[in-house]
Amino acid sequence: MARRDSLWGTRFGFYLAAVGSALGLGNLWRFPFVTVENGGGAFVLLYVAFVLLIGLPILIGELMLGKITRRGSVAAFRVLDRNDEVGIIGRRTFGAGVLAALSCLLVVSYYAVVSGWVLHFLMQFTFGSILSSGENVDSSLKLLKDNGLLQLALASVHILLSLVIVVKGVQEGIEKWVGNIMPIFVVLLGILVVKSLATGQAVEALRFQFYPDFTKLTLYSPLHALGHVFFSLSVGMGTMVAFGSYLKPETHIPSAGFRVATLDTVISLFAGLLIFPTILGMSLGGSGPELLFRALPRLLQGIDSGWFFGVAFFVCLYLGALGASIGLLEALVANVTEVLKVSRERAGWIVGTVTVLCASIPSLSSSGLQGVTVRGQSLFSLWDTVVVNVLLPIGVLAFCLALSRKLKASPAINEFVNDDSLVTQTLYSHWRIVVRYIAPFLITLSLAAALFAFISELAGWTHL
Ligand code: PHE
C-alpha cells in the first residue's frame, strides 16, 4: 500500500479529484431533465434537502471508510470484517462492496455512452453547422440516435481514454488537467447563465426552479430525488471510498465533504438556470435525456459568439465527464487489482473489455435494440432508472447498514474531532444518527412509495 501513501500530496489535489468525480454529466445533463420530469421547484427543494440530510453524511462516510482502511470499496469492507482495530470481525459486508463495484460498472457503461454524445456535439459545434437552425440541432441528434455503432464507437473512445489516464496513475492523470479546467468551467457557466436569463424567460425560469408546487410531485419523486443525489455526489458505489483511501491523515473529512457537496449542488442549480429559460421559451419539456442537447444549441443560436461558447462548453463538459468516468474506472481498477491480485495494466484491460461490452446495450437502444422496450421505456431509460433509482439507493442502504454495524466508534470519532477545527463530538453523533436511522428510513420509505406507485400503475388503479 506504499503507493497510496505517496499520492495526493496536496490537500488541493484531493479536492480536485473528488470534485472532478462529482461534477459532470449528473449536474449538466441529468439534473435539468430529471427536474423537468418531476415538475420543477418542489423537486429541487426535495433534492437540496436530501443533499444536506443524506447525501453529505453518506459522502463523509464513504471518504472516511476509504481513509481509515486505505482500500478500494470491496477490500475496504473486507478490512471492516477482518480487522478488529477498525471493524468488527465477520463476513457479511463483503456483499456491500461487490454491489458497489457492480453499480460502478453499470454506471460507467451508460455514462460512457452519454459522454460519447458530448463528443459528438463537440464535433458538431466545431465542424458542423449546428448553429444555423433548430432543424440542424434535431438532425445532429437524429444522426446519433439512428446510428448505434457510432454511439458505441464514441463510448469506446471515451472508455479507452479514461482508462489510459487511470492506469497511468491517479495523481498525474487527474490533478493536472482538472485543476486548470474547473475554474474556467465555473466562470463559463456563470456567463452562460446570465446570457440565458437575459433571453426574456428569467422570471418563469426562476419560478419553475425555485417555486415549490408540491402538487407536481408524484410518489416516484422522493426516490428520483434521492437517486439523483447519490448519482450527482458519486456515492453509493464506492468511488468516494477509493478517493478517501488516498487522503492524507490530517485531512478533516467532514469539511472536505461539505465543500464537495456544496459546489456540486450549486453547479446543478446553475445548470437548471442555464437550460430552463430555453425549455420554457420553446416548449422542449418532453425531451427527456435529450434535453441538454436540444436546448443548449438553441440557446447558443441566439447569442453573440455562440460558436465559441458552444465549443468551450462542450470541451469543459467533456472534461467533466472524463473526470467522473476516471473516478468510476479508478474504483473498478482498484478493486480488480486488489481482489484478483493482478497488475493495474491487466486490471485496466479487464475493466475496459467488460465496460465496452456493457455499453453496447444503451448504445444500441435507439437503433438496433429500438424494438426492445419495457412498459414504453427504451433500454437506455430503463438502464438509467434501474441504476440510479434502484441500485444506488440499495447500495447506500447496504453501506449504511455495514458501516453502522461494523465500523468501530473510535476511528470514526477521530475523523470528526480534529485540532484545527471546533467540530466536536456533537457532529459525530448527528452523523451516526443519520447513517444508522434517518438515511435507511428515508431510503426505504422512498423505495416503498415508488414500488407502491409502480404496482398500482400495473394494476390500473387510476384513481390514485
Ligand atoms: N457524479 C457524477 C456526475 O455528476 C457521476 C458519477 C456517478 C461519477 C458515480 C462517479 C460515480 O456526473
Boltz pocket constraint, residues with backbone or C-beta under 6 A from the ligand:
constraints:
  - pocket:
      binder: B
      contacts: [[A, 21], [A, 22], [A, 23], [A, 24], [A, 25], [A, 26], [A, 27], [A, 107], [A, 230], [A, 231], [A, 232], [A, 233], [A, 234], [A, 235], [A, 237], [A, 239], [A, 320], [A, 324], [A, 325], [A, 327], [A, 328]]
      max_distance: 6.0
